[in-house]
Amino acid sequence: MTRQRELIYRIVTAAPEHRTAEEIYDLAREQMPSLARGTVYRNLGLLVQAGQIRKLEMADAPARYDRERRPHPHLICQRCGRVEDLVMPEALLAPLEAGLPGPITGYELKLYHICPACRGARKDGAR
């Protein structure tokens, strides 16, 4: 793995946030100022292709990158765009699989809400 790819991988996997490519680029440039934007995007694609990280496609927003590779649902704030991991008990998949011709091999579930911070800001008249 190249030094650039290792740095990008560490940035994605170091924190629970689901960062955008631009956020990853900004953080990577702090440690490697000569790093090109295209290098970050290319290496994110390679890391996704290799199954080392996941790419979360977002409606009307930039994609985000997830350190957790196993299938799991996400909770997304419709105001600020914050993305959080949710835990789905495996027992919930059994009734879904029962009606299918084979096992579920993966899924992508996004639930949308207004996060507590944004709800609080609205009450204060800030948003």
Stockholm file with secondary structure:
# STOCKHOLM 1.0

chainA/1-127         MTRQRELIYRIVTAAPEHRTAEEIYDLAREQMPSLARGTVYRNLGLLVQAGQIRKLEMADAPARYDRERRPHPHLICQRCGRVEDLVMPEALLAPLEAGLPGPITGYELKLYHICPACRGARKDGAR
#=GR chainA/1-127 SS CCHHHHHHHHHHHHSSSCEEHHHHHHHHHHHCTTCCHHHHHHHHHHHHHTTSSEEECCTTSCCEEESCCSCCCEEEETTTCCEEECCCCGGGHHHHHHTSSSCCCCCCCEEEECCHHHHHHHHTTCC
#=GC SS_cons         CCHHHHHHHHHHHHSSSCEEHHHHHHHHHHHCTTCCHHHHHHHHHHHHHTTSSEEECCTTSCCEEESCCSCCCEEEETTTCCEEECCCCGGGHHHHHHTSSSCCCCCCCEEEECCHHHHHHHHTTCC
//
